[in-house]
């Protein structure tokens, strides 16, 4: 059992470190203190203020390292901070203290700052999203809120987070300005801090979009046809291009249209000609994909802990990769991995075992033999051939979409079993398939 860290001892070490700081002309790099080679180099420096930087004595660097290592042992600290960023944060904590402070002041101030780091408030991350249709109602799933940035969104966010409305605090972002209209934004509350908060929010966004796709049995019915590439894939706006917004801008500024359509020059059998190519798609209908029943399921999968929910999230990500692929072979490979995430055993699993589980999920014993042969004769060979560099002539869009539909069926069946049988561990997952095999579970 790991011994819990002694916070008072950590404070004592950091006070000694702070007392030994000296001014230096070296350029500060707080983040670099996560790297042993940098913090032990002659150039290692910490920002003290806008004009000064400080260095630590070699003996104090050892104390600094011991203190940070103790902090890293705090339970679940790795789920709140990126470890490299934490080193820089503690360096900043020490470096920014007044150089003429008394030992008593340093003790109190370091203790206060350390408690703030060890027990931070929940974080809130908001960012604009591209290629997502404006929902008629706010989409709320646990810590997540998605919708147009308007007074209704801000009011609900303030209620949800117990924070002041965005319009009452200074925020330097284009999407907070009234002239930007009402962009679609994604908000997420979480335990992660600093860069970890951003990474967690990005992961929640990607998982939500992937799970929304996976929960819809018939994507074609919503005109969400796969194999069209990722030009209209939902993403973080600014990092992903919002093509629908650009199309609106192009109505006023014609030069923007050059970013939406490409003229190909072709000189061949029919003499020189120009062929215009562009992408045409509607915004991702997140609200349509998440009726109330699917919303509850998506929230459970997003927030669920344990290996089974992790399987479901991984499977949804790879299914999404297949959906947004251009090439059929890329899609088949991604779907093969999605099947693996859903059906494999804990260790390496032969195709025969995955095919058996694929078949056992059907409650009709008469259908299982056909499903087993389908996986063994079609899906597994297709995935295997692609993985080994070959391309089967039978792999076309129809084949891929059929494979994806079966993947979504497997996902829904496993989710159903997980909820009705309260499956939480890998052992229970294994037992569930044994129950399907022998008729104890249907």
Buried (B, 14 or more C-beta within 10 A) or exposed (E): EEEEBEBEEBBBBBBBBBBBBEEBEBEBBBBBBBBEEBBEEEEBBBBBEEEBBBBBEEEBBBBBBBBBEBBBEBEEBEEBBBEBBBBBBBBBBBBBBEBEBEEEBBBBBBBEBBEEBBEBEBBBBBBBBBBBBEBEEBBBBEBBBBBBBEEEBBEBBBEBBEBEEBEEEEEEEEBBEEEEEBBBBBBBBBBBBBEBBBBBBBBBBBBBBBBBBBBBEEBEEBEBEBBBEBBBBBBBBBEBBBBBBBBEBBEEEEEBBEBBEEEEEEEEEEEEEEEEEEEEBEBBBBBBBBEEEBBEBBBBBBEBEBBBBEBBBBBBBBBBBBBBBEBBBBBBBBBBBBBBBBBBBEEEEEBEBBBBBBBBBBEEEEEBEEBBEBBBEBBBBBBBBBEEEEEBEEBEEEBBBEBBBBBBBBBBBBBEBBEEBEBBEBEBBEBBBEBBBEEEBE
